Amino acid sequence: MENTNLITGKDLKALGYPPGTWYKEALEHINKHELSDRDLEAYLTKFKLPAPLRLLDQPKPYSKNIIAENLIEEDNKEKVLATMNAVMRTPTVVKGSVMPDACPSGPLGTIPVGGIVATKNAIHPGMHSADICCSVMLSDFGTTNPLSLLDAAHAFTHFGPGGRERGKQFKLPSDLKAAFEANPFLNSQKSLSIAQEHLGTQGDGNHFLFVGISKQTGHTMLITHHGSRGPGAILYKKGLMVANKFRVQLSPETLPENAWIPYDTREGKDYWEALQIIRKWTKLNHETIHDATAKLVNKTVENRFWNEHNFVFKDKDIFYHAKGATPLDPKYLPDITGPRLIPLNMAEPILLVEGKATVTNLGFAPHGAGRNMSRSQHKRNLAHLTNEEIFKQETAGLDIRFYSNEIDLSELPSAYKSAATVRAQIKTFGLGQVIDEIHPYGCIMAGDWKKNAPWHKKRKRNN
């Protein structure tokens, strides 16, 4: 005989159990076995939420691998430590560290660039940032002429917003497409479409394509810097939404930017797997650009390695959130094939480093030179000079190109911290040993693409 007294989601909610993915399985079990009130209460006990977690009274201790050498750096350091202190009160946090290139990246309480935060059994989407798996890849082109390599790369690569137009796109490998389709965070038509459109593109901002010469071997090296583009941005947005639902239930006091997804939930496992899929996509994106450039110059790549610096790294039940920090410890990199890469600025060598994990570095090194001021403040400081004058002064002797043909002042060397200072502090704090330097020949960046964006052109026509 059909049971007409079925328990529904409304009933569970009325009993004080917030909606979740477990509802479906629980309702099937409850109604199949027609649980009595006492049995129902006993069964639901395992789904009962713990008391809300409060913010820690004091920040968890963390290492400060940063020295301020002037007033501007002192101001930057104070802001970094203030925001880090707020982050380190998050209930899941167990330890942390700050790198020499650290700088604020949002409202107070947002993990700074150059920050590492380790949490127990929790993944915090806001702590790896929207540019998931921002990473650097190097290919060794032997004795290839650097100008030929830079010209070939310029002919192929793609900077700026959006993806490649139809006819110039790359097919997403079937196994990677299947992985997208099998993951709840990635399985959408928009995500799959953008994963194909953005393959072979590099975005904007501080992303670059760099050609230089190895100090050790004299070989010509191609290095690219970019993240997971549109697919990663979509995952980040979904991850934040899911994390915030947990935050409301588990720890309402926690700042939304520090919300987390418990790893021991279905959502936690799915999100962790989604991060690994996005990592594969990003690595493929670098490889696509490097391989196409190799084909154009008719050369075979002699060596290749890469590392990410915006990601989450797992060691047992501890999750290391690296926001602009380069992993030194090999355990963080399942496909490690060489040293780690630390770019400083377009006029300085890219460092190849190796090193060991320590109590203070947590197994990480800086990811670059970082900033001491905002992009807009840097532009205001140089307002007395033309863009062309600044560009000429700061890039003398180098082949520096902007894909949009518009100079972006916020990416010139003076926009970043002193490369010499960062290098010195890497040594002081034991953040890696430099084993080679790739001296700059030239590079390509997006440039100020917004200057001639379609909406600006339309406004000019209307005026």
N, C-alpha and C positions, 0 to 999 in steps of 0.2 A: 504494500500500500504506500502511496506517495506521501512523503513527509511535507505537510503544509506549513509547518512552523520552522521554516528555514531561517538560520541566522544570516544576517546580511552585514555589509560593511558599515551601515548606519548603526547597527547594534554594537559592533566592536568599538566604533567611535564613541558611542554613548557610554560605554564601559570605561572610557578613558584611554583607549589605545589609538594614538595618531595613525592615520593612513600610511601604509608603506607597501613595498613590493611583496612582503610576507602575507598580506591579506588573502591573496588568491589561494595559496597553498593551505593556509590556516582554515579558511572557510570551507574548502573541499573536505578537509579532515573532520572538522566539527560537524558538518551536515551529513557526511557519509556515516559517521559513527553515532550520530544523534546524541551528542554529549549532554548529560544532565547539567544542572547549574553547578554542582560541586565539581564534576569532571571538567566542565568548561573552564571554571576558574583555575583549576590545577594546570590544565593544558596551556592557558594563556599566560601563566606565570613567567614562562621563558621569554615572552615577548614584552614583558613589562620594562619600561624605561627606567634607568637609574635616576637618582636625584640629579637635577641640573648641575653641571660642573661650573664652579666659580673661577674667575680669573685668579691666578696665583697672586698672593699678597706682595711678593717681591719677584723681580725678573730672575729667571734661572741664570746662573753664572755663564758667561761666554768669553771667548778669547778676543782680544782687541789687537789684531796684527796691523796697526795703522799708527803712523806718527805724523802730526801736523807740523809743517816747517815754515809756515807763514800765516798771516791773518786770514787769508781766504781759505786756506786748508783747515785752519782751526774752526772756522765757522761751519765748513762742510762736515768736519769730524763731529762737532757738537750735534748737528742735525742727524747724522747717521746713528750716533749712540742713543739719541733721544727716541728715534723711531724703533731702533733695535730693542731698547728697554721695554717698549710697549709690546713688541712682538713676543718677547721672551716671557711674558706673563700668560701666554696662551696655555690652557690646561694640559695640552698634549706634549708640550716642549720638554726635552730632556737636556739639551746642550746646544751650543751654537758657536759661531766664529765670524769675524769680520776681516776682510782682506784689505790690503793697502789701497786698492782702487775703488773703495766703497764710496757710494754717493746715494742720497735719497732718491726714491722712485715713486713717491705718491704721498698721500696724507699721512699724518703721524700714526704709526702703528703698522705701516706697510713695510714688508721686508725690503731692506735697501739693496741696490745693486752691489755686488761684492759681499753679500751676506749668505751664510750657511746656517740653516736651522734644522736640527734633528728632532724628530717627533716619534712617539711610540705608537705603533699600530694605527697611524693616521696619515692620510695624504691630503695636503692642503693645496688646492689648485692655485690660490692667490700667491703662493710662495714660489711657484716656478714661472709665473708670469704668462702673458698671452703669447709671447714668442717662444712657445715650447720647443725645446731641443735646439735653440740657437746654437750653432756649432761651426767648427772650422775644419776644413779638409785641405790637405797638401798632396800634390802629385809632383813627382820628380821627373822632369823632362830632359834630364841629361845635359847635353851640350847645345840644346835648341837655342836659337837666337831669341833673346827676350822680347825684342820688338815684334818679331813674327808671331810669337806666342800671344802677346798682348793684343795684337791686331786680330788674330784668329778668335780669341776669346771675346773681343768686342763685337765681332761679327755674329757671334752666336748667342751670347748671354742676353738676359732680359731683366731690366730693372724697372722699378716704378710699380704703381698699383695694378691690380688685375692680372690676368694670366695671358697665355699665348692664344692667338686667334686660331680659328679652325683652319686646318691644313698645315699648321706648324706645331701642333700639339704632339705629345708623346703618349703612347698607350700605357695605361696602368697595368703592370704585370698581373696575370690572372690570380696568382696566389695572394698578392697584396690586396687586390680588389675583393677577393673572397674573405680576407681578414677584416676589411672594412665592413662588409655586409654581415659578418657574424657578430659584430660588436654593437651593443645597444647605443653606445655613445657616438659611433661613427656611421651607423647604417641609416643614411638619409640620402636622397637624391642630390641635395645641395652639396653635402660633404663629398660624395663620390665624384660629382661633376667638377668641383673645384680641385680635388686631388689630381685630376687629369689636366685641367687648364693651367694650374700653377706649377706643374712639373717642368723643371728647366728654367725657373725664374728665381730672382733674388730679392725682390722687395725694395725697400728704401731705407732711410735713416742711416745707421752706421754700418750697414751691410756692404760688402765690397768684394771685388775680384782683384787680387794682388799678384804681381809678377816680381820675383826677386832672385837674388843669387846667393847660394849657400856659401857661408864663410869657410866651412870645412872642406867642401868638395868642389866648389866652383860651378855646381850644376844649377840650371835654371829651374825654378820652382813656381808652380801655380797654386795659389791659395784662395779659397773662397770662404766667405763668412755670411751665413744666413740661417734662418730657422725653418719652421714647418709651414710658414705662409698661411694661406686660407684654411687648410684642413686643421692646423693646430689652433687657429683662432676660434674656429667653431667648437672644437673639443673644449677649449678653455672656458668658453661661455657656458656650455652645458655643464661642465664640471663645477663651476661656481654656483650654478642654480641648484644642483643636487647637494653640494656642500652646505649651502645656506639652509636647505630644508632640514638637514641634520643639525645645523647650528641652532635653529629655533627650538628643536626638541632637546638637544643635549647640553647646550651652553649658550643661552641667549646673551650673556654678557660679552662673549667673544666678538671681536670686530668682524664684520662681514668679510673683509679681505683676508681674514685668518681662519675662516670656516674650514672644516675638514670633512672628509668622507672616511668613516671607519673602514679599515682594510678588511676586517672580518665580516663585512656585509657583502651581499651580492653586488651592490653598486661599487664597493671598494675594489673587489676583484676585477670587475668589468672596467673600471677606470684605470687600474694599473695595467691591464692588458691593452687598453686603448693607447696609453702612453708609449708602450713598446711598439705598437703598430705605427704610431706617428714617428717614432724614432727611425724605424725602417724606411718610412716614406722620405724623411729628411735626408737620410744618408743616400738614398737613391737619387734625390734631387741634386745633391752635390756631384755624385758620380755621373749623372746625365750631362752636366755642364762640362766636367773634366774630360769625359770620353768624347764628347762632340768636338771639343777643342783639339784633342789629340788627333782626331780624324782629319780635321782641317789642316793641321800642320804636318800630317802624315808621319807622326812619331809614336813610339811605344812608351807608355809610362813605365819608368823603372822601379818606382816605389810609391806607396800611397798609405796615408794614415789620417785619422781624424779623431776629434773628441767634441763632445757637447759641453756647454757651460750654463745652460738654463734647463735644468732637468731635476728629476727626483731619483735618487739612488737608494737601493734597498740593501740592508745588511741585517738578516734575520727579521726581527720585528721593529727595527729602527729605520725610519725613512729620512734620508738626508736631502733637504730641499736646497739646491744650489741656485741662487739667483745671481747669475754673472759670476760664477766661480768654476775653475777648471779642475776636474778630478785628477789627483795625482795617483791615488791608490789603485792598482790594477783591478782589484775586486769590483770596482764600480763600472768597469768597462768590459763587457763580455767579448768584444771583438777587437781588443787592443792589439795593434801591430807595430807601434812605434812610440816615440816621445809625444808629449803634449804640446800644444801650440798656444802661445800668448802673443797676440798682436798688440802693439802700443799705439801708433798712429801712422798715417800714410807716409811720413818722412822718416820713420824709425824702423829698425830691423824687427822682424817677427821672431820671437824667442822660441826655441825648442828646448823643453825642460823635462827633467825626470826628478823624482823625489819620493820620499817615504812619508807615510802618515805619522803624525805626532799628536800629542794631546791637544796642542794649540791650533794646529791647522786642520784637524779632523780628516785629513787625507785630501786636502784641496789647495789650489794655488789661485792667484788672481786670474781674471780672464782678459785683462787688458789694462789700459791706463786710467779709465774712469774719468769723471768730470768733477770739477770743483764748483761749477756754476751751471745754471740752466742755459739752454740754447739761446733763448731770447736775451738773457743778460750778456752773454758773450757777444752777440751781435751789437748790442747797445754800446759795449766797451770799444768797439771798432768803428763806430758810426762816423768818425772823422776821416776815414779812408774809404776809397772805392773798393768794391769787391775784387776788381782786377788787380789793384795795388796789393791788397792783402794776399791774394792768391799767388802773385809773382814772388812776394817776399818769402812765403812759407813753403813753396814747392819748387824752389830753384833747383835745376838739374834733374828733375824727375818728370816722368811722363804721366801726368795726372789727368784723368778724363772723367767727365760727368755725363752719364748716359742721356740726360735730358738737355745737355748743352747749357745748363744754368748752374753757376757756382753755388754750392751750399756751404756758407761760412761756418755753420755749426759742426762741420765735419773736418775742418782744417786742423792742423796740429795744435794751434793755440787754444782750441776749444777743450782740450784734454789736459789731464794732470801731466806734470813733468815725467817723461819716460825714464829719465835718470833716477828720479826719486822712487818710482815704483820698482825699478830694478834693484836699487839699493835696499829697499825694504823687503823684497823677496829674499835677499841674502840674509838680512838681519834677523828675520823671523823664521828662517828655515822653510821657505815655501817653494822650494824646488831649486835644482841646479841646472844652469844653462849649459847645454851640450852643443848647441849650434845656433847661429843667427842667420836669418834670411834677409839680406840687405836689399832695400827697395830699388827696383828699376822704375816701376810705375804701377798704377792701379786705376780701376774703374769703380765709380760709385753712382748712385741714382741721381744725385744732384737735387736742386730745388725744382722738382717736377711740378709742384703746385703753382709755380709762377705762370706757367702756360697751360694749366689744367683747363679742360673744356668749359667749366663754368665761368672761369675768368675771361676766356675768349668770348663767350656769349655776352657777358656783362659789358665788355669793351665794345662789341658790335652794337649793343643796345644803346650805349652812351653816344 
